[in-house]
Each structure stands twice: as structure tokens, then as C-alpha cells.
Amino acid sequence: MSTIRLRGVRFHFFPQDHEPRHAHAEYGETTAVVEFTDLREARISSGSSAVFATAKRSDVRQILDVATEYFDVLIAAWENMHA
């Protein structure tokens, strides 16, 4: 596993993880799966366990804001882990 911490958000990448490109993100008590699209968007995964029901909306927004700001860094980390 590889972890990158950006502005208080921890992004975890796992070797040989499944497509689409994504990271497991943690901020505060919130955990979310963030997908990185070909249109250069960071979004919450549509999977049923992408965000826990107890997640704070403000924490999810922070995760997405940081993922968007550091999109290129996070894509490079995904690609490095899956090269």
C-alpha cells in the first residue's frame, strides 16, 4: 500500500487494485472511495460502500476538493502503483 497525505486528507493506493483508477481517502472520521475519470474529474465512486453512512458532508467535500486540486499527483501515484 502507498499513502499520500495532502492538506490533511490521506489517499491510499493498493497494488494490483481494480479499475477504474481510484484511491481510498480518509479525512476526519470519513472514509470514501474517489474515482479519477478520463475527463479529469475526481468523484465519489458509485459503489455501495464508497462512503459510510456516518460521513460528514463537509468532510466528503474536503476530500473531493483536495482530490481535484491534486489530480495529477494522485493519478501519477495510481499509475506508479499499477505499472
C-alpha positions as CSV (number, residue, x, y, z in Angstrom):
1,M,0.0,0.0,0.0
2,S,1.1,3.5,-0.7
3,T,-0.3,6.5,1.1
4,I,-0.1,10.2,0.2
5,R,-1.2,12.9,2.7
6,L,-2.4,16.2,1.1
7,R,-3.9,19.0,3.1
8,G,-5.0,16.7,5.9
9,V,-6.5,14.0,3.5
10,R,-4.9,10.6,3.4
11,F,-5.1,8.9,0.0
12,H,-4.3,5.1,0.0
13,F,-3.4,3.1,-3.1
14,F,-3.3,-0.6,-3.2
15,P,-1.1,-2.7,-5.6
16,Q,-3.0,-4.6,-8.3
17,D,-6.3,-2.9,-7.3
18,H,-9.2,-3.0,-9.7
19,E,-10.2,-0.4,-12.3
20,P,-11.4,2.3,-12.5
21,R,-8.5,4.4,-11.2
22,H,-9.3,5.3,-7.6
23,A,-8.0,6.0,-4.1
24,H,-9.3,5.2,-0.7
25,A,-9.4,8.5,1.1
26,E,-9.7,9.4,4.8
27,Y,-10.4,12.8,6.3
28,G,-11.5,13.1,9.9
29,E,-13.9,10.2,10.6
30,T,-14.9,10.0,7.0
31,T,-13.7,7.3,4.5
32,A,-14.6,7.5,0.8
33,V,-13.5,5.9,-2.4
34,V,-12.6,8.6,-5.0
35,E,-12.5,7.7,-8.7
36,F,-10.4,9.6,-11.2
37,T,-12.1,9.9,-14.6
38,D,-10.7,10.4,-18.1
39,L,-12.4,13.8,-18.1
40,R,-10.0,14.9,-15.2
41,E,-12.7,14.7,-12.6
42,A,-12.5,13.4,-9.1
43,R,-15.8,12.0,-7.9
44,I,-17.1,9.7,-5.2
45,S,-17.4,6.1,-6.5
46,S,-20.8,4.8,-7.3
47,G,-20.1,1.6,-5.4
48,S,-22.4,0.8,-2.4
49,S,-19.5,1.0,0.1
50,A,-18.0,4.2,-1.4
51,V,-18.9,6.4,1.6
52,F,-20.0,5.3,5.0
53,A,-23.5,6.5,6.1
54,T,-21.9,8.4,9.0
55,A,-19.7,10.5,6.7
56,K,-19.9,14.3,7.2
57,R,-20.8,16.2,4.0
58,S,-18.2,18.8,4.7
59,D,-15.5,16.0,5.0
60,V,-16.6,14.5,1.7
61,R,-16.4,17.9,0.1
62,Q,-12.9,18.4,1.5
63,I,-11.8,15.0,0.1
64,L,-13.2,15.9,-3.3
65,D,-11.7,19.4,-3.3
66,V,-8.2,18.1,-2.4
67,A,-8.5,15.2,-5.0
68,T,-9.4,17.8,-7.7
69,E,-6.6,20.1,-6.7
70,Y,-4.0,17.4,-6.7
71,F,-5.5,15.3,-9.6
72,D,-2.2,14.9,-11.4
73,V,-0.3,13.9,-8.3
74,L,-2.9,11.2,-7.4
75,I,-3.1,9.9,-11.0
76,A,0.7,9.6,-11.0
77,A,0.6,7.6,-7.7
78,W,-2.1,5.3,-9.1
79,E,-0.1,4.7,-12.3
80,N,3.1,4.2,-10.4
81,M,1.4,1.6,-8.2
82,H,-0.1,-0.2,-11.2
83,A,2.8,0.0,-13.7
